[in-house]
């Protein structure tokens, strides 16, 4: 039975993964390095510390991760300032439905609390969230399960009764390692059979999660 829903943020709640990818390509252009889609998939959903280590592994001392991240962050903020924060279709509908069903919703994001809360306020969803755990509040980032276990604990819901909505490989691995019910809502990373071991369900959009939860809970 699904008693709570744990949301990733970028790529699930907000259509920001595309902006961040464009920002990283801008950084690559300015700093003179190549960043492939495969490398982006490894970075997506993970922490600053883990991605710093990946850059060290890939580029040695040739590329400064902090400088690249600064360029990416500025690109993202400039885009949002000019175009507003892009929300994923069905975000408000799903959160409102969960509230009506008295199913708590929590966010478990690798983004810092300062930036995450600003986004929730911009989208007007803060009042629909029961709890949250952010990237600067965990020791180990996704694919480690820590962030989801902390979110479930804040809700006082056993992790096996939590539905995790994720778009990244790192996030799905973390959800599965935590023991949650994992659902991929694909964004930039497409679903493939290789992800089957870490995906219990796949939904094309957040709106599709409503009948999924109804079906899951109808057997009880």
Secondary structure, DSSP 4 states (H G I P E B T S, - for coil): ---EEEE--BTTTBS-HHHHHHHHHHHHHHHT----HHHHHHHTT--HHHHHHHHHHHHTTSS-HHHHHHHHHHHHHHHHHHH-PPBPTTHHHHHHHHHHTT-EEEEE-SS-HHHHHHHHHHHT-GGG-SEEE-GGG-SS-TTSSHHHHHHHHHHT--GGGEEEEE-SHHHHHHHHHHTPEEEE--SSS---GGGGGG-SEE-SSTTHHHHHHHHHHHT-
